[in-house]
Amino acid sequence: MESSVIYMDKQEASKYLQDRGLSVSVKSLDRYITNGKGPKFHKFGRFVRYTLPEIDVWINEKMSPTYQSSCQVPEN
């Protein structure tokens, strides 16, 4: 594994997401860790750590395609 990898804690990951306009709190990240719906993470002892590439992959997986009109958005 590269030594240049930067590991972020939950607070830093939440801030990274919020700085990109995505409202994801530390509490939400805690919930995602439990239910498996969040970004992939690592454990360092008892501490959860995220990397930027893993968070970015998760963002891209969660983001919808680009729409030009609201009539293009599928109904759930």
C-alpha positions in Angstrom: 0.0 0.0 0.0 1.2 3.5 -0.8 2.5 5.6 2.0 1.0 8.7 0.3 -2.5 7.5 1.1 -4.3 10.0 3.3 -6.7 8.5 5.9 -9.5 10.7 7.2 -11.6 10.2 10.4 -15.4 10.5 10.3 -15.3 14.3 11.1 -12.9 14.9 8.2 -14.9 12.7 5.8 -18.1 14.5 6.8 -16.5 17.9 6.2 -15.1 16.7 2.8 -18.6 15.6 1.8 -20.2 18.9 3.1 -17.6 21.0 1.2 -18.9 19.3 -2.0 -22.5 20.3 -1.2 -23.5 16.8 0.2 -25.1 17.0 3.5 -23.7 13.9 5.3 -23.1 14.3 9.0 -20.9 12.2 11.3 -24.1 10.7 12.7 -25.1 9.6 9.2 -21.6 8.1 8.6 -22.0 6.1 11.9 -25.4 4.8 10.6 -23.9 3.9 7.2 -21.1 2.0 8.9 -23.7 -0.1 10.7 -26.0 -0.7 7.7 -23.3 -0.9 5.0 -24.7 1.9 2.9 -21.8 4.3 3.1 -18.4 4.6 1.6 -15.9 1.8 2.2 -13.8 2.3 5.2 -10.8 0.9 7.0 -10.2 0.1 10.6 -7.1 1.2 12.4 -7.5 -0.5 15.8 -10.9 0.7 16.9 -10.9 3.8 14.7 -12.7 4.1 11.3 -10.7 5.7 8.5 -11.7 6.7 5.0 -9.7 7.6 1.9 -10.6 10.2 -0.7 -10.8 7.7 -3.6 -13.2 5.5 -1.7 -15.4 8.5 -0.7 -15.4 9.7 -4.3 -16.4 6.3 -5.6 -19.3 6.2 -3.2 -20.4 9.7 -4.3 -20.4 8.7 -7.9 -22.4 5.5 -7.1 -25.0 7.5 -5.2 -25.3 10.4 -7.7 -28.0 10.2 -10.3 -27.3 10.7 -14.0 -27.5 14.3 -15.3 -31.0 15.4 -16.4 -32.0 18.2 -18.6 -35.6 18.3 -17.5 -37.6 17.1 -14.5 -39.8 15.0 -16.9 -36.7 12.8 -17.5 -36.4 11.8 -13.8 -37.9 8.4 -13.3 -40.6 8.0 -10.7 -39.9 5.8 -7.7 
